Amino acid sequence: MDTIGKIQRTPGPWTMYRIGDHFVIQPMANPGAIPIAVTKMDQREGADCEANARLIAAAPLMLEGLKEALEYIRALYQKAYGQGLPSNNSVANQLRVALERAEGEDCPTPPKRSYRTAGGL
């Protein structure tokens, strides 16, 4: 596993395939490995389920692209203005937030949900 920031992840690239009503996300280098994720589709959300599985499978490539894009913007800004990126650069800030979340540095707490059980307990 690669170490990224404070967390570890399975190295990419990842692939996605369908088995029945499940989409399986797996590392391309080790197709016999335990899946990274499995999503189950139902009649209401079949297209969403496939889209989510494709997004998950593309995550390693997108992570590397985000890192490269942020470094490219920093280099362009340095060359054009002779200084680092200002904190109010909205594009750079969106890239930073996405990278922080992907690397586990800024994981927001999910909202609390109330779950009903059978019999209303």
ROSE-4610 file (N, C-alpha, C; in Angstrom, 1 decimal, always signed):
// ROSE-4610
residu = [M/M/M/D/D/D/T/T/T/I/I/I/G/G/G/K/K/K/I/I/I/Q/Q/Q/R/R/R/T/T/T/P/P/P/G/G/G/P/P/P/W/W/W/T/T/T/M/M/M/Y/Y/Y/R/R/R/I/I/I/G/G/G/D/D/D/H/H/H/F/F/F/V/V/V/I/I/I/Q/Q/Q/P/P/P/M/M/M/A/A/A/N/N/N/P/P/P/G/G/G/A/A/A/I/I/I/P/P/P/I/I/I/A/A/A/V/V/V/T/T/T/K/K/K/M/M/M/D/D/D/Q/Q/Q/R/R/R/E/E/E/G/G/G/A/A/A/D/D/D/C/C/C/E/E/E/A/A/A/N/N/N/A/A/A/R/R/R/L/L/L/I/I/I/A/A/A/A/A/A/A/A/A/P/P/P/L/L/L/M/M/M/L/L/L/E/E/E/G/G/G/L/L/L/K/K/K/E/E/E/A/A/A/L/L/L/E/E/E/Y/Y/Y/I/I/I/R/R/R/A/A/A/L/L/L/Y/Y/Y/Q/Q/Q/K/K/K/A/A/A/Y/Y/Y/G/G/G/Q/Q/Q/G/G/G/L/L/L/P/P/P/S/S/S/N/N/N/N/N/N/S/S/S/V/V/V/A/A/A/N/N/N/Q/Q/Q/L/L/L/R/R/R/V/V/V/A/A/A/L/L/L/E/E/E/R/R/R/A/A/A/E/E/E/G/G/G/E/E/E/D/D/D/C/C/C/P/P/P/T/T/T/P/P/P/P/P/P/K/K/K/R/R/R/S/S/S/Y/Y/Y/R/R/R/T/T/T/A/A/A/G/G/G/G/G/G/L/L/L]
num = [1/1/1/2/2/2/3/3/3/4/4/4/5/5/5/6/6/6/7/7/7/8/8/8/9/9/9/10/10/10/11/11/11/12/12/12/13/13/13/14/14/14/15/15/15/16/16/16/17/17/17/18/18/18/19/19/19/20/20/20/21/21/21/22/22/22/23/23/23/24/24/24/25/25/25/26/26/26/27/27/27/28/28/28/29/29/29/30/30/30/31/31/31/32/32/32/33/33/33/34/34/34/35/35/35/36/36/36/37/37/37/38/38/38/39/39/39/40/40/40/41/41/41/42/42/42/43/43/43/44/44/44/45/45/45/46/46/46/47/47/47/48/48/48/49/49/49/50/50/50/51/51/51/52/52/52/53/53/53/54/54/54/55/55/55/56/56/56/57/57/57/58/58/58/59/59/59/60/60/60/61/61/61/62/62/62/63/63/63/64/64/64/65/65/65/66/66/66/67/67/67/68/68/68/69/69/69/70/70/70/71/71/71/72/72/72/73/73/73/74/74/74/75/75/75/76/76/76/77/77/77/78/78/78/79/79/79/80/80/80/81/81/81/82/82/82/83/83/83/84/84/84/85/85/85/86/86/86/87/87/87/88/88/88/89/89/89/90/90/90/91/91/91/92/92/92/93/93/93/94/94/94/95/95/95/96/96/96/97/97/97/98/98/98/99/99/99/100/100/100/101/101/101/102/102/102/103/103/103/104/104/104/105/105/105/106/106/106/107/107/107/108/108/108/109/109/109/110/110/110/111/111/111/112/112/112/113/113/113/114/114/114/115/115/115/116/116/116/117/117/117/118/118/118/119/119/119/120/120/120/121/121/121]
x = [+0.8/+0.0/+0.9/+0.4/+1.1/+0.7/+1.7/+1.3/+1.1/-0.1/-0.4/-0.8/-0.1/-0.4/-0.4/-1.6/-1.7/-2.4/-2.8/-3.5/-2.8/-3.3/-2.7/-3.9/-3.5/-4.5/-3.9/-4.8/-4.4/-3.9/-2.7/-2.3/-3.2/-3.3/-4.1/-3.2/-3.7/-5.1/-6.1/-7.3/-8.4/-9.3/-10.0/-11.0/-12.4/-13.4/-14.8/-15.4/-16.1/-16.9/-18.1/-19.1/-20.3/-20.5/-21.0/-21.4/-22.8/-23.8/-25.2/-25.6/-26.1/-26.6/-25.5/-24.3/-23.2/-22.1/-21.5/-20.4/-19.2/-18.1/-16.9/-15.8/-15.1/-13.9/-12.7/-11.7/-10.6/-9.3/-8.2/-6.9/-6.6/-6.2/-5.9/-4.7/-3.7/-2.5/-2.7/-3.8/-4.1/-5.6/-6.0/-7.5/-8.0/-7.2/-7.7/-7.7/-7.3/-7.3/-8.7/-8.8/-10.1/-10.5/-11.8/-12.2/-12.0/-11.8/-11.6/-13.0/-14.0/-15.4/-16.4/-17.5/-18.6/-19.9/-20.5/-21.8/-22.9/-24.0/-25.2/-26.3/-26.7/-27.7/-29.1/-30.1/-31.5/-32.2/-33.5/-34.2/-34.3/-34.3/-34.4/-33.2/-32.0/-30.8/-29.7/-30.1/-29.2/-28.2/-28.6/-27.7/-26.7/-27.3/-26.5/-25.4/-25.8/-24.9/-23.7/-24.0/-22.9/-22.0/-22.7/-21.9/-21.0/-21.5/-20.7/-19.5/-19.8/-18.7/-17.6/-18.0/-17.0/-16.2/-16.9/-16.2/-15.2/-15.6/-14.6/-13.4/-13.7/-12.6/-11.7/-12.1/-11.3/-10.5/-10.8/-10.2/-8.7/-7.9/-6.5/-6.0/-6.5/-6.2/-6.5/-7.7/-8.1/-7.2/-6.9/-6.0/-4.7/-4.1/-2.8/-3.0/-4.1/-4.4/-4.6/-5.2/-5.4/-4.1/-3.2/-1.9/-1.1/-1.1/-0.4/-1.0/-2.3/-3.0/-2.6/-2.6/-2.3/-0.8/+0.1/+1.5/+1.7/+0.9/+1.0/+0.5/-0.6/-1.1/-0.1/+0.5/+1.5/+2.7/+3.2/+4.3/+4.0/+2.8/+2.3/+2.3/+1.7/+1.5/+2.9/+3.8/+5.2/+5.9/+5.7/+6.4/+5.8/+4.4/+3.8/+3.9/+3.9/+3.8/+5.0/+5.9/+7.0/+6.7/+5.6/+5.2/+4.3/+4.0/+3.2/+1.7/+0.9/-0.5/-1.2/-2.0/-2.8/-3.8/-4.2/-5.2/-6.6/-6.8/-8.2/-8.3/-7.4/-7.5/-8.5/-9.7/-10.8/-10.5/-9.8/-9.5/-8.5/-7.4/-6.4/-7.1/-7.9/-8.6/-9.5/-10.2/-11.0/-10.1/-9.0/-8.0/-7.5/-7.1/-6.6/-7.6/-8.8/-9.9/-10.1/-10.1/-10.3/-9.2/-7.9/-6.8/-6.7/-7.1/-7.1/-8.1/-9.3/-10.3/-9.8/-9.2/-8.7/-7.6/-6.8/-5.7/-6.0/-7.2/-7.7/-7.3/-7.0/-6.6/-7.8/-8.9/-10.0/-11.3/-11.5/-12.7/-13.8/-14.9/-16.0/-16.7/-17.3/-18.1/-19.5/-19.9/-21.2/-22.3/-23.4/-24.6/-25.2/-25.7/-26.3/-27.6/-27.9/-29.1/-29.9/-31.2/-32.0/-32.5/-32.2/-32.6/-33.8/-34.8/-35.9/-35.7/-36.1/-36.0/-37.4/-37.5/-38.8/-39.6/-40.8/-41.7/-41.6/-40.8/-40.7/-39.8/-39.0/-38.1/-37.0]
y = [-1.2/+0.0/+1.2/+2.3/+3.6/+4.3/+5.1/+6.0/+7.4/+7.9/+9.3/+10.0/+11.1/+11.8/+10.9/+10.9/+10.1/+8.8/+8.4/+7.2/+6.4/+5.1/+4.2/+3.9/+3.6/+3.2/+2.2/+1.5/+0.5/+1.3/+1.0/+1.7/+1.5/+2.5/+2.5/+2.0/+1.8/+2.1/+1.0/+1.4/+0.5/+0.3/-0.8/-1.1/-1.4/-1.3/-1.6/-2.6/-3.6/-4.5/-4.9/-5.5/-5.8/-7.3/-7.8/-9.2/-9.2/-9.6/-9.5/-8.1/-7.9/-6.6/-5.9/-6.3/-5.6/-5.1/-4.0/-3.4/-3.6/-4.1/-4.5/-3.5/-2.9/-2.1/-2.8/-3.0/-3.8/-3.2/-3.5/-3.0/-3.7/-3.0/-3.6/-4.5/-4.2/-5.0/-6.3/-6.5/-7.7/-8.0/-8.5/-8.7/-9.8/-10.6/-11.7/-11.2/-10.0/-9.4/-9.2/-9.0/-8.6/-7.3/-7.1/-5.9/-4.7/-3.5/-2.3/-1.9/-2.0/-1.7/-2.5/-2.7/-3.4/-2.6/-2.2/-1.5/-2.4/-2.3/-3.2/-2.3/-2.6/-1.9/-2.4/-1.5/-1.9/-1.1/-1.4/-0.8/+0.7/+1.3/+2.7/+3.5/+2.9/+3.6/+3.0/+2.2/+1.5/+2.3/+3.4/+4.3/+5.0/+5.4/+6.1/+5.1/+3.9/+2.9/+2.7/+2.6/+2.4/+3.7/+4.8/+6.1/+6.2/+5.8/+5.9/+4.9/+3.7/+2.7/+3.2/+3.8/+4.4/+5.5/+6.3/+7.4/+6.8/+5.8/+5.2/+4.6/+3.9/+3.3/+4.3/+5.5/+6.6/+7.3/+7.1/+7.9/+8.0/+6.9/+7.1/+8.0/+7.9/+8.8/+10.2/+10.4/+11.8/+12.4/+11.6/+12.0/+12.5/+11.8/+12.2/+13.5/+13.5/+14.7/+16.0/+15.8/+17.0/+17.5/+16.5/+16.9/+17.7/+17.1/+17.8/+19.1/+19.2/+20.5/+21.6/+21.2/+22.2/+22.7/+21.7/+22.1/+23.0/+22.7/+23.5/+24.9/+25.0/+26.4/+27.1/+26.4/+27.1/+27.6/+26.7/+27.1/+28.3/+28.3/+29.4/+30.7/+30.6/+31.8/+32.3/+31.4/+31.9/+32.5/+32.0/+32.5/+33.9/+34.0/+35.2/+36.4/+36.0/+37.1/+37.0/+36.0/+36.0/+35.7/+35.1/+34.7/+33.5/+33.0/+31.9/+32.2/+31.2/+31.4/+32.1/+33.1/+33.7/+32.8/+33.0/+32.1/+32.2/+33.3/+33.5/+33.0/+32.2/+31.6/+30.5/+30.7/+29.7/+28.3/+28.3/+27.1/+26.3/+26.9/+26.3/+25.8/+26.6/+26.2/+24.9/+24.9/+23.7/+22.4/+22.6/+21.5/+21.1/+22.0/+21.7/+21.0/+21.5/+20.8/+19.4/+19.2/+17.8/+16.9/+17.4/+16.6/+16.3/+17.3/+17.1/+16.0/+16.0/+15.0/+13.6/+13.6/+12.3/+11.7/+12.6/+12.1/+12.0/+12.2/+11.9/+13.1/+14.2/+15.3/+16.1/+16.1/+16.9/+16.1/+15.1/+14.3/+14.8/+15.4/+15.9/+14.8/+15.1/+14.1/+14.0/+12.8/+12.7/+13.1/+13.6/+13.9/+12.7/+12.9/+11.8/+11.4/+10.2/+9.7/+8.9/+9.0/+8.1/+6.9/+5.8/+4.6/+3.9/+3.6/+2.9/+1.4/+0.7/-0.7/-1.3/-2.6/-3.2/-3.0/-2.7/-2.5/-1.1/-0.2/+1.2/+1.4/+0.5/+0.6/+1.6]
z = [+0.0/+0.0/+0.0/-0.7/-0.7/+0.5/+1.1/+2.2/+1.6/+1.9/+1.5/+2.7/+3.1/+4.2/+5.5/+6.1/+7.3/+7.1/+5.9/+5.7/+4.6/+4.5/+3.4/+2.5/+1.3/+0.3/-0.7/-1.3/-2.3/-3.6/-4.1/-5.3/-6.5/-7.3/-8.5/-9.6/-10.8/-11.2/-10.7/-10.6/-10.2/-11.4/-11.4/-12.4/-11.8/-12.6/-12.1/-13.1/-12.5/-13.4/-12.6/-13.4/-12.9/-12.7/-11.6/-11.4/-10.9/-11.7/-11.3/-11.0/-9.8/-9.4/-8.5/-8.6/-7.9/-8.8/-8.4/-9.1/-8.2/-8.7/-7.9/-8.4/-7.4/-7.7/-7.2/-8.1/-7.8/-8.4/-7.7/-8.3/-9.6/-10.6/-11.9/-11.8/-11.0/-10.9/-10.2/-9.4/-8.7/-8.7/-9.9/-10.0/-9.1/-8.5/-7.6/-6.1/-5.9/-4.5/-4.0/-2.7/-2.1/-2.7/-3.1/-3.7/-2.8/-3.4/-2.7/-2.2/-3.1/-2.8/-3.6/-3.1/-3.8/-3.6/-4.7/-4.5/-5.1/-4.4/-4.8/-5.4/-6.5/-7.2/-6.9/-6.9/-6.8/-7.9/-8.1/-9.2/-9.2/-8.0/-7.9/-8.3/-8.0/-8.1/-9.0/-10.0/-10.8/-11.5/-12.1/-12.8/-11.8/-10.7/-9.7/-9.1/-8.9/-8.4/-9.3/-10.6/-11.6/-11.7/-11.7/-11.7/-10.5/-9.3/-8.1/-8.1/-8.7/-8.8/-9.8/-10.9/-11.8/-11.1/-10.3/-9.6/-8.7/-7.9/-7.0/-7.7/-8.8/-9.6/-10.2/-10.5/-11.0/-10.0/-8.7/-7.6/-7.6/-7.8/-7.8/-8.9/-10.1/-11.2/-10.9/-10.3/-10.0/-8.9/-7.9/-6.8/-7.4/-8.3/-8.9/-9.7/-10.5/-11.3/-10.4/-9.3/-8.4/-7.9/-7.5/-7.0/-8.1/-9.3/-10.4/-10.7/-10.7/-11.1/-10.0/-8.7/-7.7/-7.9/-8.1/-8.3/-9.5/-10.6/-11.8/-11.6/-10.8/-10.5/-9.7/-8.7/-7.8/-8.7/-9.6/-10.4/-11.3/-11.9/-12.8/-12.0/-10.8/-10.0/-9.6/-9.2/-8.8/-10.0/-11.2/-12.4/-12.8/-12.7/-13.1/-12.1/-10.8/-9.8/-8.8/-8.9/-8.1/-6.6/-6.3/-5.0/-5.0/-3.8/-3.6/-3.9/-3.9/-4.1/-3.0/-3.3/-2.2/-1.6/-0.4/+0.3/-0.3/-1.1/-1.6/-3.0/-3.5/-4.9/-4.8/-5.4/-5.2/-5.8/-7.0/-7.7/-6.8/-6.4/-5.6/-4.2/-3.7/-2.4/-2.6/-3.7/-4.0/-4.1/-4.8/-5.0/-3.6/-2.8/-1.5/-0.6/-0.6/+0.2/-0.3/-1.6/-2.1/-1.7/-1.8/-1.4/+0.1/+0.9/+2.3/+2.7/+2.0/+2.3/+1.8/+0.6/+0.1/+0.9/+1.5/+2.3/+3.8/+4.1/+5.5/+6.5/+6.0/+6.9/+7.3/+6.5/+6.8/+6.5/+7.3/+7.1/+8.0/+7.4/+8.2/+8.8/+9.9/+10.6/+9.9/+9.5/+8.8/+9.7/+9.1/+9.9/+10.6/+11.8/+12.5/+11.8/+11.7/+11.1/+12.1/+12.0/+12.9/+12.0/+12.6/+11.9/+12.6/+11.8/+12.4/+12.3/+13.3/+13.3/+13.1/+12.9/+12.7/+14.0/+13.9/+15.1/+15.7/+15.0/+15.5/+16.7/+17.0/+18.2/+18.0]
